[in-house]
């Protein structure tokens, strides 16, 4: 009896150790272990960290309404304004798997970054202190260039260029500009955090991004 239990225990341990940690394709696994790809991932992580670090200062320089704070104030109930201005949202990022491949992940990151380039470009022309916003736009552009490099290394198809948000036509006054800047930077912060976890997901053997 004891021998049987011991044998069963050893079998289960061996089965767990032999099981793949994730369901990456062979192509994705090889690409994510390539030194050139890893260098681009590292550079991208540095850029994401810079964006996250600079968002509070950018927000402070562009938004001065007392209820539009970062982190957001409980008093700032902006769902109606977000709907009215039709502030675009970035696509959802998930953990890499057989269903959500590396190509899909990079495509969604690229799509979101193109969108924020467009939004920040619009806001840069409308906010009272544009320099910080211009710098943020440049960082987003540089990050997008790194994502494109990863797509090129994987010989992945790239999606069509972002068609534009049309946000400028909905910014009728100074308050609308501040709300748009506040919401866009808040959402960029959230998207950047998800990008960072996706990039870490590309270098981890046991990814933890399952959203």
N, C-alpha and C positions, 0 to 999 in steps of 0.2 A: 504493500500500500504506500509506504513512504517513498519507495523507489519510483512508483508510478507518479506520485505528486511531484517529486523532484524532476522527473523527465518532462512532465507537462509544463512545469515552470520554465525549464530551460528552453523548451520549444517555443513558448509564448514570447520570451525575451528575444530569442533569435529572430522570430517573425517580426517583432516591432523594430528591431535594429535593421533588419533587411528592407523594411518598407520605405519607400521614398518619402522624404519630408514634404515635398510639394509635387505637383503634377506638371512641372515645366516640360515643355517639349525639349527634345535633344538639341535642336537648333538654338532655342532660347538659352539653355544651360551653357552650351559652348560659348555663345556670344557674351553672356554675363560673366564668364570666367576669363575672357580675353583681356590682356593688359591694356590695350588701347581703349576698350569700352570702360574698364574700371577707372582709367584716368579721367575720362569725360564725366563719369558719374561723380567722382571726387570734386572736380571743378564745378559741376552743377550744384552739389551740396553746399559748397562755399558760397555760390551766388544766392542760393535760397536762404542761407543763414544771413547774408548781407541784406537781402530784401526784408526778412523778418525783423532784423535789427533796426532798419531804417524806417519802417512803416510808422512807428509812433511819432518820430520827428517830422515826417512828411505830413502826417495827419495834423499835428500841432501847427504847422506852418500854413496849412490851407483851410482849416476848419476852426472857427472861433465861437460858434454858437454854444451856449452853456449846456444844452442837453445833448449835444453831439460829441460825446467823449469816447475815448479808447482807453480801457475797455468800455463797452457801451453802458450808458446809464439805464437803470430800470425805468426811468421816466420817459425815455425816448422810444415811444411806440410808433415805429415808422413803416409798418406794413402797408398802410394806405399810400404813403409817398413812394415807397418802393414799387408798388403796383402802378401808380400813376406815371412815374418816370420810366417804368419798364427797365429797371436796372438789370442788365444781363447777368446770368449766373454761369459759372464754369461747370463743365461736365463732371460727373461723379467719378472718383478714382477708387479702385478696389485692390485687394491683394492679388498678386499674380497667381494664376492657376491655369488649368486646361481650358477653362471657360473665359478667363480674362487674361489674355496673352500679353507678352511684352510689347508686341506691335500695337495692340489695342490701348495699352497703358500709355505708351509714348504718343500715340495719336491723340488721345484725350488731353494729355498735358499740353501738347502743341496747340490744340484747339483752344484750350483755356488761356494760354499765354498770348496767342494772337488776339483773343477777345480783350484781354486786359491792356495790351498795347493800344488797341483802338480806343478803349475807354479812357486810359490815362492821357492819350494824345488829345482827346476832346477836352478833358478836364484841365490839362496843362494850359490850354488857350483861354480858360475861363476863370481860374482861381486867381486870387489877389497876389499870392507869392508863388510863382510858377517854377522856381528853380529846383526845389526839392522834388516836385512832381516830375519834372524833366529828368532828374537823376534816376528816379524810380522807374520811369519808362525805359531808360537806357539799360538798367539792370534786368528788367523783364526781357528786353530785346536780346541781351547777351545770354540769358538763360535759354531763351528760345533757340538761339544758335547752337547751344550745346545739345539740346534735345534733338535738333535736326541732325547733328553729327552722329548721335546714337542711332537714329533712323537710317542714316546712310551706311553706318557700319553693319547694320542688320539687313541692309538692302530691302527695307520695308517701304511699302507704298505710303506716300504722304497724301493727306487729304487736301481738298481744295482750300484755297486761301479764305480766311474769314471775310465775310461780306460786309461787315460793319454793323454797328449797333443802332445807328441813327440817333444816338443819345443827344447830340447837340441841339436837335430840333425841339427837344422836350425841356431844355434848360431855359426857362423863360425869365428867371430872376436870380438874384444873389442867393436867396435861401435854397432854391432848387439846386443850385450849383454846390452849395455846402452839403446838402443832404446826399447828393450824388457822390461827392468826394468821400464823405463819411462812409456810406454803404459800400462803395467800390473798394476802398482801402480795407475795410473790415472783411469783406469777402475775399480780397486778395490775400489777406493774412491767413484766413482759413484754408484757402486753396494751396498756398505755399507750404503750410504745415502738412497737408496731404501729399504734396509733391515730395517733400523731404522723406516722408515715410515710404513713399513708393520707391524713391531712390535707394533708401536703406534696404527695402524689400529686394532690390536687384542684387545686393551684395550679401544678404543674409542667407544662410543655409536653412533657417527656420523662420520664414517671414511671419510677422505678427500683424499685418494690416489686413483685416478681414471685414472692412466696412463695405 
